[in-house]
């Protein structure tokens, strides 16, 4: 048997019927138009030929009398239970697909079996096929889940079909049982664990002290103090039933915003979500006196680590005030995220993990004792971003068109927003409590609206800055030419019709007022022009 780590056990001990702790993905495939036969039936039959189930996909849970949890191998796995066939009724709309997944995502995984399921969903309109992959969070985090998902996809349409449960490489070599039971090995194992804990003590105490001083307004740290977030409809413990919704953002245009504004893609994504959440709360007449607080997972996994189940820490970031304009909101979030990164660098991985266990554990206790109406929430929303492949992926000849992450709800919160980049898009998956956020599709629409609003503001602001500099420095021909070049770059990158129109109008006005004496445009923007936007 293999002992679970403390973070992995946490996802199991904190799980309730109202808050299942599994993560999932909804993949939508385009079936080839010339495919002969029933794709769903053929795929199921081919997958059922992979009867060899490798570690860790043959692990089921064992709980000792001491309360410790272990993974033990199951030699009698019912593959028909784990691989399920579903056919949607006509007309097979996206709404029907989402409705099925909402019900599937509301149900706990059976702890008497390995903690994973695959739902093969046929009957979709437009000759499409869907896969719903569901695994317990104790079994995998987002990064490892992405590696498992990519293992059964191919970069070539004619690539061979794989079943992830028959693949090796997701489990490390186990020590010899006789050696493992030996006294020397146990002493060595305990010594390593104790050493890590001792090394983490100074940074844990330092962080705890700073958070305590921050709570009494003596010291200001970059990590918000838990249980100080404002009350919202999605800052309470969830009920069992789930709502799911999706949005799609163009990745290249999100990157353009980050480049021009001098931020990261994550800053832009968090800002878009913040704008959408404030609009949603405004519809409900919620007046916030302080910014929302977002929980942001930090990946602690080594680049080549495909074995560890959970290597993440949950940090918190203060977002923008309710009356802040989009560009100022983006800058405020950038500053908050930068300060958080600086704070995190001073902490060891063990300290960040301990902080996560402590804050999430307190949230679970508050949830179990039903203190939601008494205590402020630990946070308002969890926002995560998982990078995916930029090239198209295939499964048995069918092209994966979309992939949406659908995660678990954190303790004391009813909303999770997770993004997954695939090809040229950022696919946004939203999961919420059906009781607390029944109109989740409205929020998903606001996310797309918020992106358009932020893009237009950033592009227009960049054009205004460049235009102002050109007006002031018309006598410097080289600088003027550089500004013209930068205007062209902005114009070429602005995909929004509104922004593109304003950019072309601005370029025409500048050219008419300030004629350049150069015979050709410079190929690069000067350093001075770059610093103007920096």
C-alpha positions as CSV (number, residue, x, y, z in Angstrom):
1,X,0.0,0.0,0.0
2,X,1.0,3.6,-0.6
3,X,0.3,6.3,2.0
4,X,-1.4,9.4,0.9
5,X,0.2,12.8,1.6
6,X,-1.4,15.2,4.0
7,X,-2.7,17.5,1.1
8,X,-4.2,14.5,-0.7
9,X,-5.9,13.2,2.5
10,X,-7.2,16.7,3.0
11,X,-9.3,16.6,-0.1
12,X,-10.9,13.3,1.1
13,X,-11.4,14.3,4.8
14,X,-13.0,17.6,3.7
15,X,-15.3,16.1,1.2
16,X,-19.0,16.1,1.8
17,X,-22.1,15.3,-0.2
18,X,-22.7,19.0,-0.7
19,X,-19.1,19.6,-1.8
20,X,-17.5,16.8,-3.8
21,X,-13.8,17.2,-4.3
22,X,-13.3,16.0,-7.9
23,X,-11.9,17.8,-10.9
24,X,-13.1,17.2,-14.5
25,X,-12.8,18.2,-18.1
26,X,-15.4,18.4,-20.9
27,X,-13.9,17.8,-24.3
28,X,-15.8,18.3,-27.5
29,X,-14.6,16.5,-30.7
30,X,-15.5,17.0,-34.4
31,X,-16.2,13.5,-35.9
32,X,-14.7,13.2,-39.5
33,X,-17.4,13.8,-42.1
34,X,-16.4,10.7,-44.0
35,X,-16.4,8.5,-40.9
36,X,-18.2,5.2,-41.7
37,X,-20.2,3.7,-38.8
38,X,-21.2,4.8,-35.3
39,X,-18.3,6.7,-33.8
40,X,-19.4,6.5,-30.2
41,X,-20.0,2.7,-30.4
42,X,-16.7,2.1,-32.2
43,X,-14.7,4.3,-29.7
44,X,-16.2,2.4,-26.7
45,X,-15.5,-1.0,-28.2
46,X,-11.9,0.0,-29.0
47,X,-11.3,1.4,-25.5
48,X,-12.7,-1.7,-23.8
49,X,-9.9,-3.7,-25.4
50,X,-7.4,-2.0,-23.1
51,X,-8.1,-4.4,-20.2
52,X,-4.6,-4.0,-18.6
53,X,-5.0,-1.3,-15.9
54,X,-1.8,0.2,-14.7
55,X,-0.9,2.0,-11.5
56,X,-2.2,4.4,-10.2
57,X,-5.5,3.8,-12.1
58,X,-6.0,0.5,-10.2
59,X,-5.7,2.2,-6.8
60,X,-8.7,2.3,-4.4
61,X,-8.9,3.9,-1.0
62,X,-8.1,2.1,2.2
63,X,-8.5,3.9,5.6
64,X,-6.7,2.4,8.6
65,X,-8.0,2.5,12.2
66,X,-5.5,5.2,12.9
67,X,-7.2,7.5,10.4
68,X,-4.3,7.3,7.9
69,X,-5.3,6.7,4.3
70,X,-3.6,4.5,1.8
71,X,-3.8,3.5,-1.8
72,X,-4.2,-0.2,-2.3
73,X,-4.3,-2.1,-5.6
74,X,-7.7,-3.4,-6.8
75,X,-7.3,-6.7,-8.7
76,X,-11.0,-6.9,-9.6
77,X,-11.9,-3.6,-11.5
78,X,-15.1,-3.4,-13.4
79,X,-14.0,-1.4,-16.4
80,X,-17.7,-1.1,-17.6
81,X,-18.4,0.9,-14.5
82,X,-15.6,3.4,-15.0
83,X,-16.1,3.8,-18.8
84,X,-19.7,4.8,-19.5
85,X,-21.7,5.4,-22.6
86,X,-24.2,8.2,-22.8
87,X,-26.5,9.3,-25.7
88,X,-28.2,12.7,-25.6
89,X,-31.8,12.9,-26.9
90,X,-32.4,14.9,-30.0
91,X,-31.5,17.6,-31.0
92,X,-28.3,17.1,-28.9
93,X,-27.7,20.8,-28.1
94,X,-24.9,22.3,-26.1
95,X,-27.5,23.1,-23.4
96,X,-28.4,19.4,-23.1
97,X,-24.7,18.5,-22.9
98,X,-24.1,21.0,-20.1
99,X,-27.2,19.8,-18.3
100,X,-25.9,16.2,-18.3
101,X,-22.5,17.3,-17.0
102,X,-24.1,19.3,-14.2
103,X,-25.8,16.2,-12.9
104,X,-22.7,14.0,-13.3
105,X,-20.5,16.7,-11.6
106,X,-22.9,16.8,-8.6
107,X,-22.3,13.2,-7.6
108,X,-19.6,11.8,-5.4
109,X,-17.1,9.2,-6.8
110,X,-17.4,5.7,-5.2
111,X,-14.7,5.3,-2.7
112,X,-14.9,1.5,-2.9
113,X,-13.5,1.8,-6.4
114,X,-10.6,3.6,-8.1
115,X,-11.6,7.3,-8.1
116,X,-12.0,8.0,-11.8
117,X,-14.7,7.9,-14.5
118,X,-14.9,8.5,-18.2
119,X,-18.3,9.4,-19.9
120,X,-18.4,9.0,-23.7
121,X,-21.3,11.2,-24.8
122,X,-22.8,10.8,-28.3
123,X,-25.9,12.3,-30.0
124,X,-24.5,15.8,-30.2
125,X,-25.6,18.0,-33.1
126,X,-23.2,19.1,-35.8
127,X,-21.6,15.7,-36.0
128,X,-19.8,16.1,-32.6
129,X,-18.8,13.9,-29.8
130,X,-18.0,14.7,-26.1
131,X,-15.9,13.2,-23.3
132,X,-16.4,14.0,-19.7
133,X,-13.3,12.9,-17.7
134,X,-13.7,12.9,-13.9
135,X,-11.1,12.2,-11.2
136,X,-10.8,12.9,-7.5
137,X,-8.7,15.8,-6.4
138,X,-6.9,13.5,-4.0
139,X,-5.8,11.6,-7.1
140,X,-4.7,14.5,-9.2
141,X,-4.4,18.3,-9.4
142,X,-5.0,20.4,-12.5
143,X,-1.4,20.0,-13.9
144,X,-1.3,16.2,-13.6
145,X,-4.9,15.9,-14.8
146,X,-3.8,17.8,-18.0
147,X,-0.9,15.3,-18.5
148,X,-3.4,12.3,-18.1
149,X,-5.8,13.9,-20.6
150,X,-3.1,14.6,-23.2
151,X,-1.8,11.0,-22.8
152,X,-4.8,9.6,-24.8
153,X,-4.7,12.3,-27.4
154,X,-2.5,12.5,-30.5
155,X,-1.1,15.3,-32.6
156,X,-1.9,13.4,-35.8
157,X,-5.4,12.5,-36.9
158,X,-4.3,9.0,-37.8
159,X,-2.5,8.6,-34.5
160,X,-3.1,5.4,-32.5
161,X,-5.8,5.3,-29.9
162,X,-4.6,5.1,-26.3
163,X,-6.4,4.4,-23.0
164,X,-4.8,6.4,-20.1
165,X,-5.5,3.6,-17.6
166,X,-3.2,1.3,-19.6
167,X,-0.3,3.7,-19.8
168,X,2.7,3.6,-17.5
169,X,4.6,6.6,-16.2
170,X,2.1,8.1,-13.8
171,X,3.3,6.2,-10.8
172,X,6.8,6.0,-9.3
173,X,8.7,2.9,-8.4
174,X,7.6,1.5,-5.1
175,X,10.2,0.4,-2.5
176,X,10.6,-3.3,-1.6
177,X,7.9,-4.1,1.0
178,X,10.5,-5.8,3.2
179,X,12.7,-2.8,3.2
180,X,9.8,-0.4,3.6
181,X,8.8,-2.3,6.8
182,X,12.3,-2.1,8.2
183,X,13.1,0.1,11.2
184,X,15.9,1.9,9.4
185,X,13.7,2.9,6.5
186,X,11.0,4.2,8.8
187,X,13.5,6.2,10.8
188,X,15.0,7.6,7.7
189,X,11.5,8.5,6.3
190,X,10.5,10.2,9.5
191,X,13.8,12.0,9.7
192,X,13.3,13.5,6.2
193,X,9.8,14.5,7.0
194,X,10.9,16.1,10.3
195,X,13.7,18.0,8.6
196,X,11.3,19.5,6.0
197,X,8.9,20.5,8.7
198,X,11.7,22.1,10.8
199,X,13.0,24.0,7.8
200,X,9.5,25.4,7.2
201,X,8.9,26.6,10.7
202,X,10.6,30.0,10.4
203,X,8.8,31.0,7.3
204,X,5.5,29.6,8.6
205,X,5.9,31.6,11.9
206,X,6.9,34.7,9.9
207,X,3.9,34.5,7.6
208,X,1.5,33.8,10.5
209,X,2.9,36.7,12.5
210,X,2.5,39.1,9.5
211,X,-1.1,38.0,8.9
212,X,-1.9,38.4,12.6
213,X,-0.4,41.9,12.6
214,X,-2.2,42.7,9.4
215,X,-5.5,41.7,11.0
216,X,-5.0,44.3,13.8
217,X,-3.9,47.0,11.3
218,X,-0.3,47.0,12.5
219,X,1.4,45.5,9.4
220,X,0.5,45.3,5.8
221,X,1.4,42.0,4.0
222,X,0.9,41.1,0.4
223,X,-1.3,38.1,1.2
224,X,-4.8,39.1,2.3
225,X,-5.8,37.8,5.8
226,X,-8.3,34.9,5.6
227,X,-11.9,35.6,6.6
228,X,-11.8,39.3,5.7
229,X,-13.4,39.1,2.3
230,X,-16.8,40.8,1.6
231,X,-20.0,38.9,1.7
232,X,-21.4,37.9,-1.8
233,X,-23.9,35.3,-3.1
234,X,-21.0,33.1,-4.0
235,X,-19.1,33.4,-0.7
236,X,-21.2,30.8,1.2
237,X,-21.1,27.1,1.5
238,X,-22.6,25.3,-1.5
239,X,-25.5,22.8,-1.6
240,X,-25.2,19.6,-3.6
241,X,-26.6,20.5,-7.0
242,X,-24.2,22.2,-9.5
243,X,-24.4,24.7,-12.3
244,X,-21.9,24.7,-15.2
245,X,-21.2,27.3,-17.9
246,X,-18.6,28.0,-20.5
247,X,-17.0,31.0,-22.2
248,X,-14.3,31.3,-24.9
249,X,-11.7,34.1,-25.1
250,X,-9.3,34.6,-28.1
251,X,-5.9,33.8,-26.7
252,X,-3.9,36.0,-29.1
253,X,-6.0,39.1,-28.2
254,X,-5.6,38.4,-24.5
255,X,-1.8,38.3,-25.1
256,X,-2.0,41.6,-27.0
257,X,-3.6,43.2,-24.0
258,X,-0.9,41.9,-21.7
259,X,1.9,43.1,-23.9
260,X,0.5,46.6,-24.4
261,X,-0.4,47.0,-20.7
262,X,2.8,45.5,-19.5
263,X,1.1,42.7,-17.5
264,X,1.0,38.9,-17.5
265,X,-1.8,36.9,-19.2
266,X,-2.9,35.8,-15.7
267,X,-3.3,39.5,-14.6
268,X,-5.5,40.0,-17.6
269,X,-7.6,36.9,-17.0
270,X,-8.1,37.8,-13.3
271,X,-9.1,41.4,-14.3
272,X,-11.6,40.1,-16.8
273,X,-13.2,37.8,-14.2
274,X,-13.2,40.7,-11.7
275,X,-15.1,43.0,-14.1
276,X,-17.6,40.3,-14.8
277,X,-18.2,39.5,-11.1
278,X,-18.8,43.2,-10.3
279,X,-21.3,43.5,-13.2
280,X,-23.1,40.4,-11.9
281,X,-23.2,41.8,-8.4
282,X,-24.5,45.1,-9.7
283,X,-27.4,43.3,-11.3
284,X,-28.2,41.9,-7.8
285,X,-27.9,45.4,-6.3
286,X,-24.9,44.3,-4.2
287,X,-22.9,47.3,-2.9
288,X,-19.3,46.3,-2.1
289,X,-17.3,48.5,0.3
290,X,-14.1,46.6,-0.3
291,X,-12.5,44.6,-3.1
292,X,-13.3,41.0,-3.8
293,X,-10.6,38.4,-2.8
294,X,-9.7,35.7,-5.2
295,X,-8.0,32.4,-4.3
296,X,-5.2,31.7,-6.9
297,X,-3.5,28.3,-7.0
298,X,0.3,28.3,-7.2
299,X,1.9,25.3,-9.0
300,X,4.7,23.8,-6.9
301,X,5.2,20.8,-9.3
302,X,8.6,20.2,-10.9
303,X,8.5,20.5,-14.8
304,X,8.9,16.7,-15.3
305,X,6.9,15.5,-12.4
306,X,4.1,13.2,-13.6
307,X,3.9,11.2,-10.3
308,X,2.9,13.6,-7.5
309,X,-0.9,13.9,-7.0
310,X,-1.2,17.4,-5.6
311,X,1.7,19.9,-5.7
312,X,-0.2,23.2,-5.4
313,X,-0.7,26.0,-2.8
314,X,-3.7,28.2,-2.5
315,X,-2.8,31.9,-2.2
316,X,-5.2,34.9,-2.1
317,X,-5.1,38.2,-4.1
318,X,-7.1,41.3,-3.5
319,X,-8.9,42.5,-6.6
320,X,-10.1,46.0,-7.7
321,X,-12.6,48.3,-6.0
322,X,-16.1,48.3,-7.4
323,X,-15.9,51.9,-8.8
324,X,-12.5,51.4,-10.5
325,X,-12.3,51.8,-14.3
326,X,-11.0,48.7,-16.3
327,X,-7.5,49.9,-17.0
328,X,-6.9,51.1,-13.4
329,X,-8.4,47.8,-12.2
330,X,-5.9,45.9,-14.3
331,X,-3.0,47.9,-12.9
332,X,-4.2,47.3,-9.3
333,X,-4.5,43.6,-9.9
334,X,-1.0,43.6,-11.5
335,X,0.4,45.3,-8.4
336,X,-1.4,42.8,-6.1
337,X,-0.1,39.8,-8.0
338,X,3.4,41.2,-8.1
339,X,3.5,41.7,-4.4
340,X,2.1,38.2,-3.8
341,X,4.9,36.7,-5.9
342,X,7.5,38.6,-3.9
343,X,5.9,37.3,-0.7
344,X,5.7,33.8,-2.0
345,X,9.4,33.8,-2.9
346,X,10.3,34.3,0.7
347,X,8.4,31.1,1.7
348,X,9.4,27.5,1.1
349,X,7.1,25.1,-0.6
350,X,6.4,23.4,2.7
351,X,5.4,26.8,4.2
352,X,3.1,27.5,1.4
353,X,1.6,24.1,1.7
354,X,1.1,24.5,5.4
355,X,-0.5,27.9,4.9
356,X,-2.9,26.3,2.4
357,X,-3.8,23.5,4.8
358,X,-4.4,25.9,7.6
359,X,-6.5,28.4,5.7
360,X,-8.5,25.7,3.9
361,X,-8.9,23.7,7.1
362,X,-10.3,26.7,9.0
363,X,-12.7,27.3,6.1
364,X,-13.9,23.6,6.3
365,X,-14.5,23.9,10.1
366,X,-16.5,27.1,9.5
367,X,-18.5,25.3,6.8
368,X,-19.2,22.3,9.0
369,X,-20.2,24.4,11.9
370,X,-22.5,26.5,9.6
371,X,-20.8,29.8,10.6
372,X,-21.3,31.4,7.1
373,X,-23.7,33.9,8.6
374,X,-21.4,34.8,11.4
375,X,-17.9,34.9,10.0
376,X,-16.7,36.8,6.9
377,X,-15.8,34.4,4.0
378,X,-12.3,33.2,3.6
379,X,-12.4,34.3,0.0
380,X,-14.9,35.1,-2.8
381,X,-13.9,33.0,-5.8
382,X,-11.2,30.6,-7.0
383,X,-9.6,31.5,-10.3
384,X,-7.1,29.1,-11.9
385,X,-5.4,28.9,-15.3
386,X,-4.0,25.7,-16.7
387,X,-1.8,25.9,-19.9
388,X,-2.7,23.4,-22.7
389,X,-1.4,22.5,-26.1
390,X,-1.3,25.1,-28.9
391,X,-1.6,22.5,-31.7
392,X,-4.8,20.6,-32.5
393,X,-5.2,17.2,-30.8
394,X,-7.1,14.1,-32.0
395,X,-8.7,11.0,-30.6
396,X,-9.3,8.1,-33.0
397,X,-9.4,10.5,-36.0
398,X,-11.7,13.1,-34.3
399,X,-10.3,16.6,-33.8
400,X,-10.7,18.0,-30.3
401,X,-12.4,21.3,-30.9
402,X,-12.8,22.5,-27.3
403,X,-11.7,21.5,-23.8
404,X,-13.3,23.1,-20.7
405,X,-12.0,22.5,-17.2
406,X,-14.6,21.9,-14.5
407,X,-13.1,21.9,-11.0
408,X,-14.2,21.6,-7.4
409,X,-15.7,24.3,-5.2
410,X,-13.3,25.5,-2.4
411,X,-14.5,25.4,1.3
412,X,-16.9,28.2,2.1
413,X,-17.3,29.3,-1.6
414,X,-19.8,28.5,-4.3
415,X,-17.9,29.6,-7.5
416,X,-14.8,28.3,-9.3
417,X,-13.5,29.7,-12.6
418,X,-10.8,27.7,-14.3
419,X,-9.3,28.5,-17.7
420,X,-7.6,26.1,-20.1
421,X,-5.6,27.3,-23.2
422,X,-6.0,25.2,-26.3
423,X,-5.0,26.1,-29.8
424,X,-6.0,29.8,-30.3
425,X,-8.5,30.1,-27.4
426,X,-8.8,30.4,-23.7
427,X,-11.6,28.1,-22.7
428,X,-13.3,29.2,-19.5
429,X,-15.1,26.6,-17.3
430,X,-17.4,27.8,-14.5
431,X,-18.7,25.6,-11.7
432,X,-21.1,26.9,-9.1
433,X,-23.7,25.9,-6.6
434,X,-27.1,25.7,-8.3
435,X,-28.9,27.2,-5.4
436,X,-26.6,30.2,-4.9
437,X,-25.9,31.0,-8.5
438,X,-28.8,29.7,-10.6
439,X,-28.1,32.1,-13.5
440,X,-24.5,31.1,-14.0
441,X,-24.8,31.5,-17.8
442,X,-25.3,35.2,-17.3
443,X,-21.9,35.4,-15.6
444,X,-20.2,33.5,-18.4
445,X,-21.6,36.0,-20.9
446,X,-20.3,38.9,-18.7
447,X,-16.8,37.3,-18.9
448,X,-16.9,37.7,-22.7
449,X,-18.3,41.2,-22.4
450,X,-15.6,42.1,-19.9
451,X,-12.9,41.0,-22.3
452,X,-14.2,43.2,-25.1
453,X,-14.5,46.2,-22.7
454,X,-11.0,45.7,-21.4
455,X,-9.5,45.2,-24.9
456,X,-11.1,48.4,-26.2
457,X,-10.0,50.5,-23.2
458,X,-6.4,49.2,-23.4
459,X,-6.0,49.7,-27.1
460,X,-7.6,53.1,-27.1
461,X,-5.5,54.2,-24.2
462,X,-2.3,53.1,-26.0
463,X,-3.3,55.0,-29.1
464,X,-4.0,58.1,-27.0
465,X,-0.6,57.9,-25.3
466,X,1.2,57.6,-28.6
467,X,-0.8,60.3,-30.2
468,X,0.0,62.7,-27.4
469,X,3.7,62.0,-27.6
470,X,3.7,62.6,-31.3
471,X,1.9,65.9,-30.8
472,X,4.5,67.1,-28.3
473,X,7.5,65.9,-30.2
474,X,6.8,66.8,-33.8
475,X,10.2,68.3,-34.3
476,X,11.9,65.0,-33.6
477,X,11.4,63.2,-36.9
478,X,13.0,59.9,-35.8
479,X,10.7,59.7,-32.7
480,X,7.7,60.7,-34.8
481,X,8.4,57.8,-37.2
482,X,8.8,55.4,-34.3
483,X,5.5,56.5,-32.9
484,X,3.9,55.9,-36.3
485,X,5.3,52.4,-36.3
486,X,3.9,51.7,-32.9
487,X,0.5,53.0,-34.0
488,X,0.7,50.5,-36.9
489,X,1.6,47.7,-34.5
490,X,-1.4,48.5,-32.2
491,X,-3.6,48.8,-35.3
492,X,-2.5,45.4,-36.6
493,X,-3.0,43.7,-33.3
494,X,-6.4,45.3,-32.5
495,X,-8.9,42.6,-33.6
496,X,-12.0,44.4,-32.3
497,X,-13.8,46.3,-35.0
498,X,-14.4,49.2,-32.7
499,X,-10.8,49.5,-31.7
500,X,-9.5,48.9,-35.3
501,X,-11.7,51.7,-36.6
502,X,-10.5,54.1,-33.9
503,X,-6.9,53.2,-34.6
504,X,-7.2,53.8,-38.3
505,X,-8.9,57.1,-37.7
506,X,-6.1,58.1,-35.3
507,X,-3.4,57.1,-37.8
508,X,-5.0,59.1,-40.5
509,X,-5.4,62.2,-38.3
510,X,-1.7,61.9,-37.2
511,X,-0.5,61.6,-40.8
512,X,-2.4,64.6,-42.0
513,X,-1.2,66.8,-39.1
514,X,2.4,65.6,-38.9
515,X,3.9,64.6,-42.2
516,X,7.0,62.5,-41.9
517,X,10.1,63.3,-44.0
518,X,11.4,59.8,-44.0
519,X,11.0,57.8,-47.2
520,X,10.2,54.5,-45.4
521,X,8.9,53.4,-42.0
522,X,11.5,52.2,-39.5
523,X,11.3,48.5,-38.8
524,X,11.6,48.8,-35.0
525,X,10.1,51.1,-32.4
526,X,12.8,53.0,-30.6
527,X,13.6,52.3,-27.0
528,X,12.2,55.7,-26.0
529,X,8.9,54.9,-27.6
530,X,8.8,51.6,-25.9
531,X,9.4,53.2,-22.5
532,X,6.4,55.5,-23.2
533,X,4.1,52.6,-22.7
534,X,6.1,50.8,-20.1
